[in-house]
Amino acid sequence: MNIYSILSRAIALVLVFISVGAQAVELKVLSGNGSRPAMIALAAQFERATGHKVSLNFFVNPEVRRRIESGEAFDVTVLNPPVLDALIKTGYVRADSRAVIGRIGLGAAVKAGAPRPDISTPEAFKKTLLSVKSVAYPGEGASGIYFANLVERMGIGAEMKSRMRPMPGEYNVEMVANGEADMIVVVASRIYGVPGVEMLGLIPKELQTWIGFATGVSSKTQHAEAARALTKFLSTPPADQVLRPIGIEPFVE
């Protein structure tokens, strides 16, 4: 048995003991879209280990922030660190609950079965972008803003203007799967688990940025103990077994 398996069992047992004698609760999580596949898998594991229920709600990071600042109730949030830190500063999230989950770069994908264009170098990526009819990307959020600016920095803004397809966070990879766009460029973890698309890989390191994920507990949660157990579960080493296969690399700030 490897160390991750041992730690995973240990954490699961701790979480079970936390829940013993306590009534099972339902935790509402407001999460950015980039962590969707990881959150779905980890929440299911947490539910099995503790008996608590986890209600996952995914939006782009700016929308999550708007919802929280407008007073929407939640127990735990998963966001890019700068967005989470802003909510901590304004008192919506408990500062002592902040925990880093991991980070991932931008990736690209095409419809399953379509020819696989080359994105291995900056020049190849540029050539590929100029060869497709349409490129979907998030209209809001860190990855979409970065990609739109990157196209300008690459000197192809004018040529790409008619090909760029800014889309809602909940429907951008799916746009490629349905044949409504030729390619998607988005935080790579968002691509995993979407049927009908094929990952090309991360964009070249010379053009890359890192998108981080962090978690925290609502300052108004009625289920603080269970909420803190969830944030610990998301940010401790056993979670790596879920994070790494979808490209999320654990890191310490």
Protein Blocks (a to p, Z undefined) as FASTA:
>chain_A
ZZklmmmmmmmmmmmmmmgopacddddddddfklmmmmmmmmmmmmmmnopacddddddf
klmmmmmmnopacfbdcddfklmmmmmmnopacfklgccfbdcdddddddehiacddfkb
mklmmmmmmmpmbdcddfbdjklmmmmmmmmmnopmmmmmmmpccddfklmmlmmmnopa
fbdcddfklmgopahiacfbjcdfklgccddddddddfkbcblmlmmmmmmmmmgmklmm
mmmmnopacddZZ
